Amino acid sequence: MNAKLLFKIVFIIVMLFLLVLIGLNNKQAVSFVLPPLFTRPVHQPAAIMYFAFFAVGILTGAVLTVGVGKKGGGGGKTSGGK
């Protein structure tokens, strides 16, 4: 297991722990207004709103990183052919 993968796993565990803490301590309702998408304010507990924003961020990161990776070397040109 390389260090980059280990760092990612630890980071996700810490983020999930923060989600649990936020869910336990933020139960008051908040309103979210986004006029282009919602005609009325959305009233949800603060923890649910945080989780929703976190999920949108994770999905955005996943979409942005799709297809990123090492490309295999094909039959490239060789120098000094006969």
Buried (B, 14 or more C-beta within 10 A) or exposed (E): EEEEEEEEEEEEEEEEEEBEEBBEEBEEEBEEEEEEEEEEEBEBBBBBBBBEEBEEEEEEEEEEEEEEEEEEEEEEEEEEEE
